[in-house]
């Protein structure tokens, strides 16, 4: 099943907060992201049949191998749909379906974008069969969104994504260090933001999900790196998996219980 066949059935208020044609989105009071909206207006000049879904809720699989190895139990203390994907721009054509996952433009947002994808593409999950329909970006400009969207019409998602990864992280260690720094910054932010905050459920969900996404990216990106498998572990996937787990364990966090006690 293509990605559009799944997304078009998502109901606002249950599965997401908005799911409609882009032209309709641009008329709502939600459209305050100038980078995103600038890109959408440009794309609409040549394409009319594009849809956008906002705040798509996706569940985390208890049975996914990577999740069992990461063993971050706090994510399962959240209700179904603990992970919320900011935006998915999607289109169906006779030739193909494709969807562009869009986050914010902070330094850490590309880490989260990749984490969202790894959650969506888990084996046995709802989006596994259409994992090759999706590209993820944390755009710094409207032009970047338009450029990647246009490339998706003719290029394979995997090719585009690997190029984006290389632009962001020249090697795995760069990604790893960025993830560790981001996790540490979240701990500091949680201590400041939650102190004295009465209604904290939504904010705690945000912290828990972000730490999970960081662990997910650190683990999966290590496991899919064939160069590391051969040059560091001599082709032994067991050794690679053990190191990937150690890397994920290095991502610091504040426990769900302690977040409530701040």
VEXLOLO-56957 format. One line per 8 residues: number of its first residue (from 0); for each residue x, z, y of C-alpha. Coordinates in Angstrom, 2 decimals, always signed. Each point is the difference from the previous one (the first is absolute). Example, Ala and Ser with C-alpha at 12.3 -4.5 7.8 and 13.67 -1.06 7.14 Angstrom:
! residues 2
0	+12.30/+7.80/-4.50 | +1.37/-0.66/+3.44
This chain:
! residues 262
0	+0.00/+0.00/+0.00 | +1.36/-0.95/+3.42 | +0.54/+2.57/+2.72 | -2.90/-1.32/+2.08 | -2.47/+0.45/-2.86 | +0.88/+3.70/-0.02 | +0.24/+0.64/+3.73 | -3.24/-1.74/+0.94
8	-1.92/+2.52/-2.13 | +1.42/+3.04/+1.80 | -2.72/+1.83/+1.91 | +0.65/+1.59/+3.43 | -0.69/+3.70/-0.07 | +0.85/+0.26/-3.68 | +3.10/-2.08/-0.72 | +1.25/-0.68/+3.53
16	-1.03/+0.35/+3.64 | -0.39/-3.70/+0.82 | -0.25/-3.24/-1.98 | -1.13/-3.13/+1.80 | +1.21/-3.29/+1.53 | +2.88/+0.31/+2.45 | -2.13/-1.45/+2.80 | -2.40/+2.90/-0.39
24	+2.83/+2.53/-0.09 | +1.27/-1.22/+3.36 | -3.34/+0.83/+1.62 | +0.03/+3.65/-1.12 | +1.47/+3.00/+1.76 | +2.41/+0.37/-2.93 | +2.12/-2.87/+1.24 | +2.49/+1.94/+2.13
32	+3.18/-1.04/-1.79 | +1.40/-2.73/+2.25 | +2.60/-1.19/-2.50 | -2.62/-0.47/-2.69 | -2.72/-1.40/+2.25 | +2.37/-2.41/+1.70 | +0.89/-1.41/-3.40 | -3.63/-0.19/-1.09
40	-1.00/-1.94/+3.10 | +2.81/-2.48/-0.61 | -0.92/-0.47/-3.66 | -3.67/-0.53/+0.89 | +0.93/-3.00/+2.11 | +0.55/-2.00/-3.19 | -1.70/+2.05/-2.71 | -3.49/+1.45/+0.20
48	-0.67/+1.26/-3.51 | +2.27/+3.06/+0.01 | -1.09/+3.55/-0.76 | +1.54/+3.38/+0.72 | -0.48/+3.31/-1.78 | +1.02/+3.28/+1.63 | +0.91/+3.35/-1.54 | -0.37/-1.20/-3.58
56	-0.08/+2.94/-2.37 | +2.05/-0.36/-3.16 | +0.38/+2.52/-2.79 | +3.25/+1.14/-1.57 | +0.19/-0.49/-3.75 | +0.84/+3.04/-2.12 | +1.01/-2.29/-2.86 | +2.47/-2.22/+1.87
64	+3.47/+0.48/-1.46 | +1.67/+0.36/+3.39 | -2.51/+2.64/+1.13 | +0.56/+2.08/-3.12 | +3.75/-0.17/+0.51 | -0.18/+0.80/+3.70 | -2.21/+2.96/-0.93 | -1.32/+0.65/+3.48
72	-3.08/+1.97/-0.94 | -1.14/+0.62/+3.57 | -1.34/-3.55/+0.28 | -2.51/+0.76/-2.75 | -1.35/+2.97/+1.94 | -1.49/-2.49/+2.44 | -3.41/-1.57/-0.56 | -0.29/-3.55/-1.37
80	+1.34/-2.45/+2.49 | +2.81/+2.28/+1.15 | +1.95/-3.03/+1.23 | -1.43/-1.98/+2.91 | +1.39/-3.45/+0.80 | -0.23/-0.71/+3.77 | -0.78/-3.76/+0.03 | -0.31/-2.90/-2.40
88	-0.51/-3.46/+1.43 | -1.34/-2.29/-2.72 | -1.18/-3.54/-0.64 | -1.34/-2.05/-2.90 | +0.72/-3.71/-0.34 | -0.54/-2.44/-2.84 | +3.72/+0.10/-0.72 | +0.67/+3.72/+0.21
96	-0.91/+3.47/+1.20 | +2.39/+1.94/+2.17 | +0.05/+3.29/+1.88 | +2.36/+1.44/+2.59 | +0.36/+3.79/+0.00 | +0.77/+1.20/+3.53 | +1.18/+3.43/+1.14 | +1.26/+1.30/+3.33
104	+3.36/-0.90/+1.52 | +1.91/+3.27/-0.20 | +3.34/+0.00/-1.82 | -1.48/+1.74/-3.05 | -3.12/-2.15/-0.27 | +1.61/-2.68/-2.14 | +0.82/+2.69/-2.56 | -3.68/+0.95/-0.08
112	-1.05/-3.65/-0.17 | +2.07/-0.48/-3.14 | -1.35/+3.27/-1.39 | -3.59/-1.16/+0.48 | +0.81/-3.16/-1.92 | +1.60/+1.86/-2.89 | -3.12/+2.16/-0.29 | -2.25/-3.06/+0.02
120	+2.11/-1.90/-2.52 | +0.20/+2.70/-2.67 | -0.55/-1.39/-3.53 | -3.60/+0.42/-1.06 | -1.15/+0.56/+3.57 | -2.70/-1.84/+1.93 | +2.45/-2.24/+1.85 | +2.59/-0.55/-2.73
128	-1.13/-3.53/-0.90 | +0.09/-1.12/+3.64 | +3.29/+1.70/+0.91 | +1.52/-3.41/+0.73 | -2.62/-0.64/+2.69 | +1.30/+2.72/+2.34 | +2.79/+0.25/+2.58 | +0.72/+3.14/+2.02
136	+1.36/+0.27/+3.54 | +0.55/+2.54/+2.76 | -0.04/-2.49/+2.88 | +1.89/+0.49/+3.23 | -1.86/-2.86/+1.69 | -3.09/-2.18/-0.27 | +2.24/-2.97/-0.68 | +1.36/+1.67/-3.14
144	-3.51/+0.38/-1.42 | -0.84/-3.62/+0.73 | +3.27/-1.26/-1.46 | -0.35/+1.90/-3.28 | -3.69/-0.88/-0.29 | +0.79/-3.70/+0.38 | +2.77/+0.21/-2.59 | -2.44/+1.48/-2.50
152	-1.97/-3.24/-0.03 | +2.80/-1.84/-1.80 | +2.60/+2.51/-1.19 | -0.11/+2.54/-2.81 | -0.63/+3.58/+1.07 | +2.97/+1.28/-1.97 | +2.42/-2.34/+1.75 | -1.26/+1.04/+3.43
160	+0.10/+3.70/-0.87 | +3.56/-0.06/-1.32 | +1.14/-1.66/+3.20 | -1.76/+2.65/+2.08 | +1.59/+2.73/-2.10 | +3.48/-1.43/+0.53 | -0.57/-0.18/+3.75 | -0.98/+3.66/+0.04
168	+2.35/+1.42/-2.62 | +3.25/-1.85/-0.81 | +0.40/+2.22/-3.04 | -1.81/+2.75/-1.90 | +2.01/+2.82/+1.56 | -1.24/-0.99/+3.46 | -3.59/+0.29/-1.24 | +0.76/+3.30/-1.76
176	+1.55/+1.63/+3.05 | -2.86/-1.18/+2.22 | -2.53/+1.49/-2.42 | +1.83/+3.33/-0.11 | +0.18/+0.16/+3.80 | -3.69/-0.91/+0.30 | -1.02/+2.70/-2.49 | +2.06/+2.58/+1.85
184	-1.55/-1.00/+3.33 | -3.46/+0.40/-1.53 | +0.84/+3.57/-0.98 | +0.95/+0.84/+3.57 | -3.09/-1.74/+1.35 | -2.27/+1.87/-2.42 | +1.41/+3.34/+1.10 | -0.73/-0.80/+3.64
192	-3.32/-1.83/-0.40 | -1.72/+2.31/-2.49 | +0.96/+3.25/+1.69 | -3.23/+1.45/+1.39 | -2.02/-3.09/-0.96 | -3.40/+1.04/-1.36 | -1.37/-3.32/-1.30 | +3.01/-1.12/-2.01
200	-1.36/-1.67/-3.13 | +0.41/-3.57/+1.23 | +3.49/+0.67/+1.38 | +1.12/+1.61/-3.25 | -1.32/-2.98/-1.97 | +2.11/-2.22/+2.22 | +3.18/+1.97/-0.63 | -0.56/+0.22/-3.76
208	-0.71/-3.72/-0.31 | +3.03/-0.97/+2.09 | +2.39/+2.10/-2.06 | -1.44/-1.59/-3.12 | +0.47/-3.50/+1.43 | +3.62/+0.78/+0.81 | +0.65/+1.27/-3.52 | -1.73/-3.06/-1.41
216	+2.13/-2.44/+2.01 | +3.25/+1.81/-0.77 | -0.77/-0.04/-3.72 | -1.43/-3.49/-0.42 | +2.49/-1.80/+2.25 | +2.82/+1.48/-2.06 | -1.63/-1.01/-3.27 | -0.62/-3.61/+1.02
224	+3.57/-0.48/+1.25 | +1.67/-2.10/-2.69 | +3.38/+0.12/+1.69 | +0.01/+3.79/-0.25 | -1.08/-0.21/-3.63 | +2.96/-2.18/-0.95 | +2.75/+1.16/+2.35 | -0.73/+3.75/+0.05
232	-1.71/+0.67/-3.34 | +1.42/-2.71/-2.21 | -3.43/-1.36/-0.85 | -1.26/+3.39/-1.28 | -3.53/+0.42/+1.39 | -0.10/+3.61/-1.18 | +2.90/+0.90/+2.28 | -1.58/-1.95/+2.83
240	-3.29/+1.83/-0.46 | +1.72/+3.40/-0.01 | +1.76/-0.79/+3.26 | -3.20/-1.37/+1.55 | -1.71/+3.28/-0.83 | +2.84/+1.99/+1.55 | -0.29/-2.10/+3.14 | -3.75/+0.61/+0.20
248	+0.60/+3.72/-0.53 | +2.34/-0.05/+3.00 | -2.88/-0.88/+2.33 | -0.82/+3.35/+1.57 | -3.55/+1.17/+0.70 | -2.11/+3.05/+0.73 | -2.32/+0.94/-2.84 | -3.75/-0.37/+0.38
256	-0.43/+3.78/-0.19 | +2.66/+0.69/+2.64 | -1.48/-2.59/+2.34 | -3.15/+2.08/+0.13 | +2.03/+3.14/+0.72 | +1.90/-1.36/+3.00
